[in-house]
Amino acid sequence: MALMLEQRLVEAVSDGPLGTEDSADIAEAVAGAGDLDLAGLLAWGRGLHAAAAICFARGDKDAELLHDMAQRLIGMAFDRVALNSPPPDGVRH
């Protein structure tokens, strides 16, 4: 599923700048990212990062926004891992 998602995002941006509908769909998905599991967060983050790279290479204005959304999702994934891991020995809260 992750590879299919990444491929769909890459295909969408490969055709040219994102349209309003595509941008709205991506923004809606990112807004609901709190409901995704760890694998989903990483898959979306990776897909958005790949799409951002294509846009950067082309000089599109969408690149920065896609990159910011990718970083947000990847950060959420790391936060989940950190919050679900026990503290190292010797660390007190």
N, C-alpha and C positions, 0 to 999 in steps of 0.2 A: 504494500500500500504506500509506503514512504516513497519508493521510487516512482510510482505512478503519480503521486502528488507533485513531486519535484519535476517530473517530465511535463505535467500539465502547466505548471507555473512557467517553466522555461519556454514552452511552446507559446504561451500567451504573450510573453514579452518579446519573443523572437520575431513575432509578426509586426512589431512596431510598438510605439508608446501605448501604455495601458489606456483603455477607454474608461469612461466614467463607471460603467457597469462592472467591469473587472476590478477597478479600484475599490468600489463599494463592497463587492463580494469578499475581497481580501481583508478590508478593514473590519467587516462584520465577523469574519472568521477569527481574526486576531482579538477582537473584543471579547469573543466567547472562549478564548484560549484557556481560561481558568478551569473549564470543564474537561480539558484534554488530559490524558495520562502522559507519563513521561515520554514514551515513544512518540506520541502525537505531537508534543511540544517540539521535540527534536526534529521530527520529520517536517513540520511546518517551518521551523527555523532554518533548516537546511535548504528547503525549497525556496524560501524567500531570499536566502543569501545567494543562491545560484541565480535567481532572477535578477537580483540587484547587481551582480557581477556583469550580466549581459547588458543591463541598462547603463552601468558605469562605462563600459567599453564603447557604447554607442553615444554617450553624452546626454542621456535622457534625464529629465527632471525627476522622474520616478525613482531613480537609483537611490537617492538619499532616504526617501521614505521607506522603500522596501528594505534597505539595510537597517534602518532604525527598528522596523517591525521584527526583522529576523533577530536582531540583538535582544529585543525585549523577550521574545519567546525562548531563546536559548538561555537567557538569564533566568527566566522562570523555571526552566528545567534544572539548572544548577541550584537554584534556591530550594527546590523540592528535594534534591539529593542531599543538600547540606542540612536541611531541617529534619530529614528522616534518618540521618546518621548520628550515632552516639558520639559525644565529644571524645577527643583523644584522652588517653590516661593522663592524669595530673592536671587537667583543665577544670576549673570550677567556674560556676556561674554566679 
